[in-house]
């Protein structure tokens, strides 16, 4: 069991995901696909779509950082700016 949980998330008993970026991409894409089936004027749909898009933008920022095409401190400044993660 110790070998199975060698890589952890620092949470007791929670194993680390092997491909977190791919899992997040799939999850966010599925959420946005389901939202297309909900009427656009539904309040919950608007907020869920807004939150998901915000998280998607931040995910894109972190993916850029991991690719080495940007500097982490610049991405942090972009994420904290009022415009959001991406310019």
C-alpha positions as CSV (number, residue, x, y, z in Angstrom):
1,X,0.0,0.0,0.0
2,X,2.9,2.4,0.8
3,X,4.2,1.9,-2.7
4,X,0.9,2.6,-4.2
5,X,0.6,5.9,-2.4
6,X,4.2,6.9,-2.9
7,X,3.2,10.1,-4.7
8,X,0.6,11.9,-2.7
9,X,-1.2,15.2,-2.6
10,X,-0.2,15.8,1.0
11,X,-3.7,14.8,2.0
12,X,-3.8,11.6,4.0
13,X,-4.8,8.6,1.9
14,X,-5.4,10.6,-1.3
15,X,-3.3,9.3,-4.2
16,X,-2.0,11.8,-6.8
17,X,-3.5,11.8,-10.2
18,X,-1.1,10.5,-12.9
19,X,-2.3,13.1,-15.5
20,X,-4.0,16.0,-13.8
21,X,-4.0,18.4,-16.7
22,X,-5.7,15.9,-19.0
23,X,-8.3,15.1,-16.4
24,X,-9.1,18.7,-15.8
25,X,-9.3,19.4,-19.6
26,X,-11.8,16.5,-20.0
27,X,-13.8,17.6,-16.9
28,X,-14.1,21.3,-18.0
29,X,-15.0,20.2,-21.6
30,X,-17.7,17.9,-20.3
31,X,-19.1,20.6,-18.0
32,X,-19.3,23.1,-20.9
33,X,-20.9,20.5,-23.2
34,X,-23.6,19.8,-20.6
35,X,-24.2,23.5,-20.2
36,X,-25.0,23.8,-23.9
37,X,-28.1,21.7,-23.2
38,X,-29.4,24.0,-20.4
39,X,-31.3,27.1,-21.5
40,X,-29.0,30.2,-21.7
41,X,-31.3,32.3,-19.6
42,X,-31.1,29.9,-16.6
43,X,-29.2,31.7,-13.8
44,X,-27.4,28.6,-12.7
45,X,-26.2,28.0,-16.2
46,X,-24.7,31.5,-16.5
47,X,-22.8,31.2,-13.2
48,X,-21.6,27.6,-13.8
49,X,-20.4,28.6,-17.3
50,X,-18.6,31.7,-15.9
51,X,-16.9,29.8,-13.1
52,X,-15.9,27.0,-15.5
53,X,-14.4,29.4,-18.0
54,X,-12.5,31.2,-15.3
55,X,-11.0,27.9,-14.1
56,X,-10.3,26.9,-17.7
57,X,-8.4,30.2,-18.3
58,X,-6.3,29.6,-15.1
59,X,-5.7,26.0,-16.2
60,X,-4.5,27.3,-19.6
61,X,-2.1,29.6,-17.7
62,X,-0.7,26.8,-15.6
63,X,-0.3,24.7,-18.8
64,X,1.8,27.5,-20.3
65,X,3.9,27.6,-17.3
66,X,4.6,23.8,-17.4
67,X,5.5,24.0,-21.1
68,X,8.2,26.4,-20.2
69,X,6.9,29.1,-22.6
70,X,6.2,31.6,-19.9
71,X,7.5,32.6,-16.5
72,X,5.5,31.6,-13.4
73,X,5.7,35.0,-11.7
74,X,4.3,36.7,-14.9
75,X,1.5,34.2,-14.9
76,X,0.7,35.0,-11.3
77,X,0.5,38.7,-12.1
78,X,-1.9,37.9,-15.0
79,X,-4.0,35.7,-12.8
80,X,-4.3,38.4,-10.1
81,X,-5.1,41.1,-12.6
82,X,-8.8,42.3,-12.9
83,X,-8.9,41.0,-16.5
84,X,-8.4,37.4,-15.5
85,X,-5.7,34.9,-16.4
86,X,-5.3,35.6,-20.1
87,X,-4.9,39.0,-21.6
